[in-house]
Amino acid sequence: MDPTGPFASPTPEPVVGAPKPPKPARPAKPLAKRVVPPRPVLSAVVVLGFVGLLYVVEGIDTVLGGRLNDDGVIPRDFSEWDNIIWFPFLHGDWTHLTGNAVPLLVLAYLATSGGIKQFFQITAVIWLTSGLGVWIFGAYGSHIGASGLVFGFLVFLLVRGIFARSPLQIVLAVVVFAMYGAALWGVLPGQPGISWEGHLFGALGGVLAAWGVARDARKNAGTTLNA
């Protein structure tokens, strides 16, 4: 019998293994628990732009002979309540500005780890808490400077890991505390000419912002429904 005849069994095709399914993408770390900005270049541009604006304003104030310094937050003065909107832009002199600008560059950049939108929300909470606290409880005078933001970002970075239950953020908090923890004495009265109230309420704003970020993250995680 001819095995090559018309009725011969066909030669079996070689079995090719099915392609392996691609490995599932590693899930992204939740924004509330990140320690590195998701878009570092954009974060740097935003923070540098804000600090650069502080220098522009101080340059204008210098040309005007320091007249803008009277437009800070003036406690319990209803005719000047709107100064809360711009008081962090104003500084007594270039030394005052530089003293705030250097830590602001570092702390604000680290605070963008949850994204730019969250950073603006955090900044607004700290800004308003500091300004309103000074307006209600501060000593009479024109309170100016971005130090309330500095203290707010500092305390936000120190406590957010506790609220978010993030070991990495707690480790970063230890590093930040080692670098800037001594500045926390500035929330206490004692130095003439220093708005310790702005520092104190800025720090409280940082706690409030950290709590709000962590609460929103838990709430969103608990209400996400998959179809």
C-alpha positions in Angstrom: 0.0 0.0 0.0 1.4 3.3 -1.0 1.5 5.5 2.1 1.6 8.5 -0.2 -1.6 7.6 -2.0 -4.7 9.8 -2.1 -6.1 8.1 1.1 -2.9 8.5 3.1 -3.2 10.2 6.5 -2.2 13.8 6.3 1.0 14.8 8.0 0.1 16.4 11.3 0.9 20.1 11.6 3.5 20.9 14.3 1.8 22.2 17.4 2.7 25.7 18.2 2.2 26.8 21.8 -0.2 29.6 22.3 1.4 33.0 23.0 1.8 33.8 26.7 -0.6 36.5 27.8 1.2 39.7 28.6 1.9 40.4 32.2 -0.6 42.7 33.8 0.6 46.2 34.2 1.8 47.0 37.6 -0.9 49.1 39.3 0.1 52.7 39.9 0.6 53.8 43.4 -2.3 55.8 44.7 -1.7 59.5 44.5 -2.4 59.9 48.2 0.6 57.6 49.0 3.1 58.8 46.5 6.4 60.5 47.5 7.6 61.5 44.0 5.6 63.8 41.8 3.9 61.9 38.9 5.0 64.6 36.5 8.3 65.9 37.9 9.1 68.5 35.2 5.6 70.0 35.4 5.9 70.2 39.2 9.3 71.9 38.9 7.9 74.4 36.5 4.9 75.2 38.7 7.0 75.6 41.9 9.7 77.6 40.2 7.1 79.8 38.5 5.4 80.6 41.8 8.7 81.4 43.6 9.8 83.5 40.6 6.6 85.5 40.9 7.5 86.2 44.5 10.7 87.8 43.3 8.9 89.8 40.6 6.5 91.2 43.2 9.4 92.1 45.6 11.1 93.8 42.7 8.0 95.9 42.1 7.7 96.6 45.8 11.4 97.8 45.9 10.7 100.2 43.0 7.7 101.5 44.9 9.7 102.1 48.0 8.1 99.3 50.0 4.6 100.6 49.8 3.1 97.2 49.2 4.1 96.0 52.6 1.2 97.8 54.1 -1.2 95.6 52.2 -0.7 92.5 54.3 -3.3 90.8 56.5 -4.5 93.4 59.1 -6.3 91.5 61.9 -10.0 92.3 62.4 -9.9 95.1 59.9 -13.0 94.6 57.7 -11.8 97.1 55.2 -8.7 95.1 54.5 -10.0 91.5 54.7 -9.3 90.9 51.0 -5.5 91.2 51.7 -5.8 87.5 52.6 -5.7 86.9 48.9 -2.2 88.2 48.2 -0.4 88.6 51.5 2.0 85.6 50.8 3.3 87.5 47.8 4.6 90.3 49.9 7.9 90.4 51.8 9.7 92.9 54.0 13.0 92.8 52.0 15.1 90.5 49.8 16.5 88.7 52.9 13.0 87.9 54.1 12.0 86.6 50.7 15.1 84.5 50.2 14.6 83.0 53.7 11.2 81.8 52.6 12.0 80.9 48.9 14.7 78.3 49.6 12.6 76.0 51.8 9.5 76.7 49.7 11.2 75.3 46.6 12.0 72.0 48.4 8.8 71.6 50.4 6.4 72.7 47.7 8.0 70.4 45.1 7.6 67.4 47.5 4.0 68.5 48.1 3.2 68.0 44.4 3.6 64.2 44.8 -0.2 63.9 44.6 -0.4 65.8 41.3 -0.7 69.4 40.4 -4.5 69.6 41.0 -4.1 68.2 44.5 -1.1 70.6 45.1 -3.3 73.6 44.3 -6.0 72.3 46.7 -3.4 71.8 49.4 -2.0 75.3 48.8 -5.5 76.9 49.0 -6.3 75.2 52.3 -3.0 76.3 53.8 -3.2 79.8 52.3 -6.8 80.4 53.6 -6.2 78.8 57.0 -3.1 80.9 57.6 -4.7 84.1 56.4 -8.0 83.7 58.2 -6.3 82.6 61.4 -4.1 85.7 61.4 -7.1 87.9 60.6 -9.1 86.6 63.5 -6.4 86.0 66.2 -3.2 87.9 65.0 -1.6 90.9 66.7 -2.5 94.1 65.1 -0.2 95.1 62.2 0.4 94.1 58.5 1.3 90.4 58.4 3.1 89.6 55.2 5.2 86.7 53.7 5.0 83.2 52.4 6.2 81.6 55.7 2.7 80.5 56.4 2.9 78.4 53.2 6.4 77.1 54.2 5.1 75.9 57.6 2.0 74.5 56.0 3.9 72.4 53.5 6.3 71.3 56.1 3.7 70.0 58.5 1.7 68.5 55.6 4.7 66.4 54.6 5.3 65.5 58.3 1.8 64.1 59.0 0.3 63.0 55.7 2.0 59.6 56.0 0.2 59.0 59.3 -3.2 59.9 57.9 -2.6 57.9 54.6 -0.9 55.0 56.5 2.0 55.2 54.0 5.4 53.8 55.3 7.2 55.6 52.4 5.7 59.0 53.3 6.6 58.4 57.0 10.2 57.8 56.0 10.2 60.9 53.9 8.7 62.8 56.9 11.7 61.7 59.0 14.0 63.1 56.4 12.1 66.4 56.1 12.0 66.7 59.9 15.8 66.2 60.1 16.2 69.0 57.5 13.6 71.6 58.7 12.2 70.3 62.0 14.0 73.0 64.0 11.9 75.6 62.2 8.8 74.4 64.0 9.8 76.5 67.0 8.6 79.4 64.8 5.0 78.6 65.7 5.6 80.0 69.2 5.6 83.7 70.1 8.8 85.3 71.2 10.5 86.9 68.2 9.6 90.6 67.7 8.6 91.5 64.2 7.8 87.8 63.3 4.2 86.7 62.5 4.2 83.6 64.6 0.5 83.5 64.1 1.0 83.1 60.4 3.4 80.2 61.1 1.0 78.5 63.5 -2.1 78.7 61.4 -0.1 77.8 58.3 1.0 74.6 60.2 -2.6 73.9 61.2 -3.6 74.3 57.5 -1.0 71.7 56.7 -2.6 69.2 59.1 -6.1 70.0 57.7 -4.8 69.5 54.2 -3.2 66.2 55.0 -6.3 64.9 56.7 -8.5 66.0 53.8 -6.2 64.3 51.2 -6.2 61.0 53.1 -10.0 61.1 53.8 -10.8 61.8 50.1 -8.5 58.9 49.1 -10.2 56.5 51.4 -13.6 57.7 50.4 -12.9 57.3 46.7 -11.4 53.9 47.2 -14.5 52.7 49.1 -17.0 54.0 46.5 -15.3 52.8 43.3 -17.7 50.3 41.6 -16.5 48.0 38.8 -19.0 47.0 36.1 
